[in-house]
Amino acid sequence: MSFQIALSGIAAAQKDLDTTANNIANVNTTGFKESRAEFADVYASSVFQSAKTKVGDGVRTAAVAQQFQQGALQFTNNSLDLAITGDGFFVTASEVGSRDYSYTRAGAFKLDSNNFIVDNNGNFLQGYPVDTESGSTTSVSLSTTNPIQIPTTAGAPSATRDVFLSMNLDSRALPPTVATFDLENRASYNSTTSTTIYDSLGQAHILSIYFVKNTSNEWDVYGAFDGDPLPIAPLTSLEFTSAGLPAGSNNDGSGLFDDALVPVGVLNGLLTNGASFGDPANDFGIRFRDEAGTRRPTQYASNFEVGTLSQNGTTVGRLTGLDIDASGKIMATYSNGDQQYLSQVSMVRFANPQGLSQSGNTSWRASLASGEPLAGEPNTGTFGSVQSSALEQSNVNLTTELVDLISAQRNFQANSRALEVNSSLQQTILQIR
């Protein structure tokens, strides 16, 4: 019997050595969780055997339990490197549309040839659908997750409908010395500014706006499109009060100037590329305010200065940046100024993480022991937050593992010695005559 007991001790010591060696081998594996060999004694007796004199039957490996404590963060320069600070797991799938999920803490993600976010093994990172404007999640369920794809363009262009402009016109300025406006003659106007607008094909055009002082409180506004004067001259007139505010504003700045309107058909007639600015029955508007209506033109004794100058058209935008916040929301920034929420990184947790079944490549699968995956949003509850441009390192403590390695070695040697003594005793018995 002692022979079998010593053998079980050697097997247990070997399992301990294997576990420790595996931990040491993965000390630099991103997202790796160390394991611990757990043992239990073996004891068996019959109803007619005295428990007082019964000796145990050795040892067995009860479990090799993984330890899911947090690993240290290593910061990188790649925004697609993601780390979790909490109890959650990333969700990945081997194919687009597959519901056979695996779960990982290794966040070394990258883009594949189709701009999907994948891990080193080509598994697709799953995300919740979101509203592209607000980023609010529309559903938090694994059944609604999809692989996250990063579009390289911001969609179809849209023609400019309005230009928003606020500025200060210098009250000290004098009327131009040349009475008739001529955009080629700088002496025929006081100030000018310009902005880029877009037609329906996303082609850029330059809209220039000129200001000509008539009287002490009145200015005429002229326009030019790609260097050619607009046929409506002037476009409108701006009249100020003695306080430098829009006339009719009761000195509180609440009044609005009339918009300078240009029939869309006039602009369409200036295009040669087959594009348009919209329905000819509509007007293209130069709005003398910001989009919120809070900033308006003024006439103070100060130099000409543009306060607001924007327009609502877009060209085709190219991807210029990608941001991922602590809640896992992914926002793409494009060269045309568009910003869109694309998705929210999906996250799950388990009632018993130690019950997860290892599938290799630092991934796990749900099992009966772990319980069903509980989906949720990052940065809520115990799911943990997402840290972009960071990776979670292995949680292996190399010093502790080396000490455990020595302990397992001594245990192996001791059991080997017990086996050797048992063999010597048996040999002695066999030699009795």
KAHU-V611184 format. One record per helix or strand. SS is the DSSP state (H for helix, E for strand). FROM is the first residue (numbers start at 1). LEN is the number of residues. Records with the same first field share a line. If there is no record, write none. Layout:
SS: FROM-LEN + FROM-LEN
//
This chain:
H: 2-24 + 142-3 + 186-3 + 264-6 + 353-3 + 398-33
E: 35-7 + 59-8 + 73-3 + 81-5 + 89-5 + 101-4 + 108-1 + 110-2 + 116-3 + 124-5 + 130-1 + 137-1 + 146-2 + 149-1 + 153-1 + 158-1 + 162-7 + 191-8 + 204-12 + 218-8 + 228-2 + 236-5 + 246-1 + 260-4 + 283-5 + 298-1 + 305-7 + 314-1 + 318-7 + 329-6 + 339-11 + 357-4 + 363-3 + 374-4 + 385-4 + 390-3
//
